[in-house]
Amino acid sequence: MKVVTSVTLFKGSIGQRMGITYSEVNESGDVTKENVKVSKVVRSEEIQETIDTLMKAAAEIVEEA
């Protein structure tokens, strides 16, 4: 099973990117891989809309701080 441990969002010259770190655990609960990193350009409108909603919420939290 793959377990996502962190997600980072950033805008680059080629568009919105998502950096994901995950670990893998087998059926016995043993960690077989740790801190595996994946970076992808966001191409899905649905995912981009979700990111936009998250960024709006983050901006609201910052304004309240």
Biopython code that builds the backbone (N, CA, C, O; Angstrom):
import numpy as np
from Bio.PDB.StructureBuilder import StructureBuilder

atoms = [
    (1, "MET", "N", (0.838, -1.157, 0.000)),
    (1, "MET", "CA", (0.000, 0.000, 0.000)),
    (1, "MET", "C", (0.898, 1.240, 0.000)),
    (1, "MET", "O", (1.908, 1.285, 0.703)),
    (2, "LYS", "N", (0.522, 2.236, -0.790)),
    (2, "LYS", "CA", (1.255, 3.495, -0.823)),
    (2, "LYS", "C", (0.554, 4.504, 0.067)),
    (2, "LYS", "O", (-0.662, 4.677, -0.008)),
    (3, "VAL", "N", (1.342, 5.174, 0.919)),
    (3, "VAL", "CA", (0.811, 6.144, 1.862)),
    (3, "VAL", "C", (1.441, 7.505, 1.559)),
    (3, "VAL", "O", (2.654, 7.675, 1.685)),
    (4, "VAL", "N", (0.611, 8.473, 1.157)),
    (4, "VAL", "CA", (1.113, 9.820, 0.871)),
    (4, "VAL", "C", (1.484, 10.479, 2.192)),
    (4, "VAL", "O", (0.687, 10.502, 3.130)),
    (5, "THR", "N", (2.707, 11.018, 2.260)),
    (5, "THR", "CA", (3.177, 11.652, 3.490)),
    (5, "THR", "C", (3.290, 13.168, 3.368)),
    (5, "THR", "O", (3.323, 13.865, 4.382)),
    (6, "SER", "N", (3.351, 13.693, 2.133)),
    (6, "SER", "CA", (3.342, 15.148, 1.960)),
    (6, "SER", "C", (3.001, 15.510, 0.525)),
    (6, "SER", "O", (3.243, 14.745, -0.409)),
    (7, "VAL", "N", (2.425, 16.712, 0.376)),
    (7, "VAL", "CA", (2.092, 17.253, -0.938)),
    (7, "VAL", "C", (2.547, 18.705, -0.954)),
    (7, "VAL", "O", (2.267, 19.457, -0.020)),
    (8, "THR", "N", (3.247, 19.101, -2.012)),
    (8, "THR", "CA", (3.691, 20.473, -2.188)),
    (8, "THR", "C", (3.167, 20.978, -3.520)),
    (8, "THR", "O", (3.227, 20.269, -4.524)),
    (9, "LEU", "N", (2.653, 22.202, -3.531)),
    (9, "LEU", "CA", (2.147, 22.816, -4.754)),
    (9, "LEU", "C", (3.009, 24.013, -5.096)),
    (9, "LEU", "O", (3.354, 24.807, -4.221)),
    (10, "PHE", "N", (3.360, 24.147, -6.379)),
    (10, "PHE", "CA", (4.125, 25.314, -6.793)),
    (10, "PHE", "C", (3.908, 25.581, -8.267)),
    (10, "PHE", "O", (3.701, 24.662, -9.059)),
    (11, "LYS", "N", (3.959, 26.857, -8.624)),
    (11, "LYS", "CA", (3.806, 27.247, -10.022)),
    (11, "LYS", "C", (5.180, 27.412, -10.634)),
    (11, "LYS", "O", (6.056, 28.066, -10.067)),
    (12, "GLY", "N", (5.357, 26.813, -11.794)),
    (12, "GLY", "CA", (6.613, 26.921, -12.518)),
    (12, "GLY", "C", (6.373, 27.479, -13.898)),
    (12, "GLY", "O", (5.259, 27.882, -14.233)),
    (13, "SER", "N", (7.412, 27.502, -14.691)),
    (13, "SER", "CA", (7.311, 28.053, -16.041)),
    (13, "SER", "C", (6.415, 27.214, -16.948)),
    (13, "SER", "O", (5.943, 27.697, -17.978)),
    (14, "ILE", "N", (6.182, 25.964, -16.570)),
    (14, "ILE", "CA", (5.336, 25.098, -17.397)),
    (14, "ILE", "C", (3.962, 24.856, -16.783)),
    (14, "ILE", "O", (3.202, 24.018, -17.269)),
    (15, "GLY", "N", (3.638, 25.596, -15.703)),
    (15, "GLY", "CA", (2.319, 25.483, -15.098)),
    (15, "GLY", "C", (2.364, 25.009, -13.667)),
    (15, "GLY", "O", (3.429, 24.909, -13.058)),
    (16, "GLN", "N", (1.188, 24.720, -13.137)),
    (16, "GLN", "CA", (1.057, 24.253, -11.757)),
    (16, "GLN", "C", (1.682, 22.873, -11.614)),
    (16, "GLN", "O", (1.400, 21.965, -12.395)),
    (17, "ARG", "N", (2.533, 22.730, -10.608)),
    (17, "ARG", "CA", (3.166, 21.432, -10.351)),
    (17, "ARG", "C", (2.774, 20.938, -8.977)),
    (17, "ARG", "O", (2.462, 21.713, -8.073)),
    (18, "MET", "N", (2.801, 19.629, -8.850)),
    (18, "MET", "CA", (2.491, 18.983, -7.583)),
    (18, "MET", "C", (3.639, 18.036, -7.246)),
    (18, "MET", "O", (3.949, 17.116, -8.003)),
    (19, "GLY", "N", (4.253, 18.278, -6.108)),
    (19, "GLY", "CA", (5.287, 17.378, -5.603)),
    (19, "GLY", "C", (4.676, 16.494, -4.528)),
    (19, "GLY", "O", (4.055, 16.996, -3.590)),
    (20, "ILE", "N", (4.842, 15.206, -4.652)),
    (20, "ILE", "CA", (4.238, 14.255, -3.719)),
    (20, "ILE", "C", (5.335, 13.348, -3.148)),
    (20, "ILE", "O", (6.192, 12.856, -3.881)),
    (21, "THR", "N", (5.291, 13.140, -1.844)),
    (21, "THR", "CA", (6.195, 12.196, -1.189)),
    (21, "THR", "C", (5.335, 11.100, -0.579)),
    (21, "THR", "O", (4.299, 11.371, 0.028)),
    (22, "TYR", "N", (5.783, 9.849, -0.751)),
    (22, "TYR", "CA", (5.012, 8.740, -0.191)),
    (22, "TYR", "C", (5.939, 7.625, 0.276)),
    (22, "TYR", "O", (7.117, 7.568, -0.077)),
    (23, "SER", "N", (5.361, 6.746, 1.081)),
    (23, "SER", "CA", (6.063, 5.543, 1.524)),
    (23, "SER", "C", (5.213, 4.342, 1.139)),
    (23, "SER", "O", (4.006, 4.470, 0.937)),
    (24, "GLU", "N", (5.841, 3.177, 1.038)),
    (24, "GLU", "CA", (5.117, 1.942, 0.746)),
    (24, "GLU", "C", (5.231, 0.998, 1.932)),
    (24, "GLU", "O", (6.291, 0.841, 2.537)),
    (25, "VAL", "N", (4.081, 0.366, 2.246)),
    (25, "VAL", "CA", (4.009, -0.576, 3.358)),
    (25, "VAL", "C", (3.417, -1.880, 2.823)),
    (25, "VAL", "O", (2.431, -1.856, 2.087)),
    (26, "ASN", "N", (4.018, -3.024, 3.192)),
    (26, "ASN", "CA", (3.480, -4.314, 2.728)),
    (26, "ASN", "C", (2.371, -4.809, 3.653)),
    (26, "ASN", "O", (2.035, -4.139, 4.630)),
    (27, "GLU", "N", (1.801, -5.974, 3.354)),
    (27, "GLU", "CA", (0.678, -6.524, 4.118)),
    (27, "GLU", "C", (1.034, -6.792, 5.577)),
    (27, "GLU", "O", (0.155, -6.811, 6.439)),
    (28, "SER", "N", (2.313, -6.999, 5.854)),
    (28, "SER", "CA", (2.765, -7.267, 7.224)),
    (28, "SER", "C", (2.994, -5.991, 8.027)),
    (28, "SER", "O", (3.280, -6.046, 9.223)),
    (29, "GLY", "N", (2.867, -4.841, 7.365)),
    (29, "GLY", "CA", (3.091, -3.570, 8.041)),
    (29, "GLY", "C", (4.525, -3.090, 7.980)),
    (29, "GLY", "O", (4.885, -2.100, 8.617)),
    (30, "ASP", "N", (5.352, -3.798, 7.205)),
    (30, "ASP", "CA", (6.755, -3.389, 7.064)),
    (30, "ASP", "C", (6.867, -2.300, 6.005)),
    (30, "ASP", "O", (6.252, -2.396, 4.943)),
    (31, "VAL", "N", (7.653, -1.265, 6.296)),
    (31, "VAL", "CA", (7.908, -0.209, 5.324)),
    (31, "VAL", "C", (8.904, -0.755, 4.302)),
    (31, "VAL", "O", (10.024, -1.122, 4.655)),
    (32, "THR", "N", (8.491, -0.806, 3.036)),
    (32, "THR", "CA", (9.361, -1.344, 1.989)),
    (32, "THR", "C", (10.053, -0.246, 1.190)),
    (32, "THR", "O", (11.121, -0.463, 0.618)),
    (33, "LYS", "N", (9.439, 0.933, 1.154)),
    (33, "LYS", "CA", (10.042, 2.107, 0.521)),
    (33, "LYS", "C", (9.643, 3.309, 1.347)),
    (33, "LYS", "O", (8.532, 3.374, 1.873)),
    (34, "GLU", "N", (10.567, 4.272, 1.461)),
    (34, "GLU", "CA", (10.276, 5.444, 2.272)),
    (34, "GLU", "C", (10.744, 6.708, 1.565)),
    (34, "GLU", "O", (11.793, 6.719, 0.920)),
    (35, "ASN", "N", (9.961, 7.766, 1.693)),
    (35, "ASN", "CA", (10.282, 9.078, 1.119)),
    (35, "ASN", "C", (10.498, 9.038, -0.391)),
    (35, "ASN", "O", (11.426, 9.659, -0.908)),
    (36, "VAL", "N", (9.641, 8.308, -1.090)),
    (36, "VAL", "CA", (9.682, 8.271, -2.554)),
    (36, "VAL", "C", (9.052, 9.566, -3.051)),
    (36, "VAL", "O", (7.993, 9.961, -2.562)),
    (37, "LYS", "N", (9.679, 10.228, -4.005)),
    (37, "LYS", "CA", (9.200, 11.515, -4.496)),
    (37, "LYS", "C", (8.726, 11.425, -5.939)),
    (37, "LYS", "O", (9.343, 10.772, -6.780)),
    (38, "VAL", "N", (7.599, 12.109, -6.204)),
    (38, "VAL", "CA", (7.028, 12.189, -7.541)),
    (38, "VAL", "C", (6.689, 13.651, -7.787)),
    (38, "VAL", "O", (6.170, 14.324, -6.896)),
    (39, "SER", "N", (6.974, 14.151, -8.985)),
    (39, "SER", "CA", (6.620, 15.520, -9.347)),
    (39, "SER", "C", (5.887, 15.483, -10.677)),
    (39, "SER", "O", (6.385, 14.913, -11.648)),
    (40, "LYS", "N", (4.708, 16.086, -10.725)),
    (40, "LYS", "CA", (3.889, 16.078, -11.942)),
    (40, "LYS", "C", (3.343, 17.471, -12.213)),
    (40, "LYS", "O", (3.095, 18.247, -11.290)),
    (41, "VAL", "N", (3.159, 17.775, -13.489)),
    (41, "VAL", "CA", (2.445, 18.980, -13.892)),
    (41, "VAL", "C", (0.959, 18.651, -13.842)),
    (41, "VAL", "O", (0.536, 17.605, -14.335)),
    (42, "VAL", "N", (0.163, 19.541, -13.247)),
    (42, "VAL", "CA", (-1.273, 19.321, -13.133)),
    (42, "VAL", "C", (-1.918, 19.578, -14.492)),
    (42, "VAL", "O", (-1.807, 20.673, -15.044)),
    (43, "ARG", "N", (-2.588, 18.569, -15.021)),
    (43, "ARG", "CA", (-3.245, 18.690, -16.320)),
    (43, "ARG", "C", (-4.756, 18.548, -16.218)),
    (43, "ARG", "O", (-5.471, 18.871, -17.167)),
    (44, "SER", "N", (-5.241, 18.081, -15.104)),
    (44, "SER", "CA", (-6.664, 17.849, -14.894)),
    (44, "SER", "C", (-7.340, 19.130, -14.390)),
    (44, "SER", "O", (-6.893, 19.738, -13.417)),
    (45, "GLU", "N", (-8.415, 19.527, -15.063)),
    (45, "GLU", "CA", (-9.191, 20.689, -14.623)),
    (45, "GLU", "C", (-9.763, 20.457, -13.231)),
    (45, "GLU", "O", (-9.783, 21.368, -12.403)),
    (46, "GLU", "N", (-10.223, 19.249, -12.977)),
    (46, "GLU", "CA", (-10.810, 18.923, -11.676)),
    (46, "GLU", "C", (-9.782, 19.084, -10.555)),
    (46, "GLU", "O", (-10.081, 19.659, -9.509)),
    (47, "ILE", "N", (-8.585, 18.577, -10.779)),
    (47, "ILE", "CA", (-7.529, 18.714, -9.773)),
    (47, "ILE", "C", (-7.147, 20.181, -9.616)),
    (47, "ILE", "O", (-6.925, 20.638, -8.494)),
    (48, "GLN", "N", (-7.065, 20.932, -10.723)),
    (48, "GLN", "CA", (-6.718, 22.346, -10.641)),
    (48, "GLN", "C", (-7.763, 23.122, -9.858)),
    (48, "GLN", "O", (-7.412, 24.008, -9.078)),
    (49, "GLU", "N", (-9.041, 22.809, -10.048)),
    (49, "GLU", "CA", (-10.109, 23.467, -9.292)),
    (49, "GLU", "C", (-9.973, 23.174, -7.801)),
    (49, "GLU", "O", (-10.201, 24.053, -6.970)),
    (50, "THR", "N", (-9.607, 21.951, -7.466)),
    (50, "THR", "CA", (-9.398, 21.586, -6.066)),
    (50, "THR", "C", (-8.224, 22.365, -5.483)),
    (50, "THR", "O", (-8.298, 22.848, -4.353)),
    (51, "ILE", "N", (-7.150, 22.488, -6.243)),
    (51, "ILE", "CA", (-5.979, 23.263, -5.803)),
    (51, "ILE", "C", (-6.371, 24.724, -5.597)),
    (51, "ILE", "O", (-5.976, 25.336, -4.604)),
    (52, "ASP", "N", (-7.143, 25.285, -6.525)),
    (52, "ASP", "CA", (-7.579, 26.682, -6.404)),
    (52, "ASP", "C", (-8.387, 26.889, -5.123)),
    (52, "ASP", "O", (-8.213, 27.894, -4.432)),
    (53, "THR", "N", (-9.270, 25.939, -4.806)),
    (53, "THR", "CA", (-10.069, 26.020, -3.581)),
    (53, "THR", "C", (-9.168, 25.967, -2.353)),
    (53, "THR", "O", (-9.361, 26.733, -1.409)),
    (54, "LEU", "N", (-8.195, 25.077, -2.358)),
    (54, "LEU", "CA", (-7.259, 24.960, -1.246)),
    (54, "LEU", "C", (-6.442, 26.242, -1.082)),
    (54, "LEU", "O", (-6.239, 26.705, 0.041)),
    (55, "MET", "N", (-5.976, 26.815, -2.183)),
    (55, "MET", "CA", (-5.178, 28.047, -2.116)),
    (55, "MET", "C", (-6.017, 29.216, -1.605)),
    (55, "MET", "O", (-5.512, 30.071, -0.877)),
    (56, "LYS", "N", (-7.288, 29.257, -1.979)),
    (56, "LYS", "CA", (-8.185, 30.306, -1.485)),
    (56, "LYS", "C", (-8.345, 30.167, 0.031)),
    (56, "LYS", "O", (-8.284, 31.160, 0.756)),
    (57, "ALA", "N", (-8.546, 28.955, 0.502)),
    (57, "ALA", "CA", (-8.667, 28.714, 1.938)),
    (57, "ALA", "C", (-7.392, 29.106, 2.665)),
    (57, "ALA", "O", (-7.454, 29.693, 3.745)),
    (58, "ALA", "N", (-6.247, 28.793, 2.095)),
    (58, "ALA", "CA", (-4.960, 29.144, 2.708)),
    (58, "ALA", "C", (-4.813, 30.664, 2.785)),
    (58, "ALA", "O", (-4.337, 31.189, 3.792)),
    (59, "ALA", "N", (-5.217, 31.370, 1.734)),
    (59, "ALA", "CA", (-5.125, 32.837, 1.732)),
    (59, "ALA", "C", (-6.028, 33.421, 2.823)),
    (59, "ALA", "O", (-5.652, 34.396, 3.474)),
    (60, "GLU", "N", (-7.197, 32.846, 3.027)),
    (60, "GLU", "CA", (-8.103, 33.320, 4.073)),
    (60, "GLU", "C", (-7.491, 33.114, 5.453)),
    (60, "GLU", "O", (-7.621, 33.972, 6.326)),
    (61, "ILE", "N", (-6.833, 31.991, 5.650)),
    (61, "ILE", "CA", (-6.181, 31.715, 6.940)),
    (61, "ILE", "C", (-5.064, 32.722, 7.181)),
    (61, "ILE", "O", (-4.903, 33.219, 8.296)),
    (62, "VAL", "N", (-4.291, 33.026, 6.137)),
    (62, "VAL", "CA", (-3.200, 33.984, 6.264)),
    (62, "VAL", "C", (-3.733, 35.368, 6.611)),
    (62, "VAL", "O", (-3.144, 36.069, 7.434)),
    (63, "GLU", "N", (-4.834, 35.766, 5.995)),
    (63, "GLU", "CA", (-5.433, 37.063, 6.279)),
    (63, "GLU", "C", (-5.874, 37.175, 7.735)),
    (63, "GLU", "O", (-5.812, 38.258, 8.318)),
    (64, "GLU", "N", (-6.317, 36.071, 8.325)),
    (64, "GLU", "CA", (-6.772, 36.072, 9.714)),
    (64, "GLU", "C", (-5.622, 36.043, 10.708)),
    (64, "GLU", "O", (-5.805, 36.400, 11.872)),
    (65, "ALA", "N", (-4.451, 35.629, 10.273)),
    (65, "ALA", "CA", (-3.298, 35.480, 11.190)),
    (65, "ALA", "C", (-2.739, 36.825, 11.612)),
    (65, "ALA", "O", (-1.775, 36.881, 12.376)),
]
sb = StructureBuilder()
sb.init_structure("model")
sb.init_model(0)
sb.init_chain("A")
sb.init_seg("    ")
for serial, (resi, resn, name, xyz) in enumerate(atoms, 1):
    if name == "N":
        sb.init_residue(resn, " ", resi, " ")
    sb.init_atom(name, np.array(xyz, "f"), 0.0, 1.0, " ", f" {name:<3s}", serial, name[0])
structure = sb.get_structure()
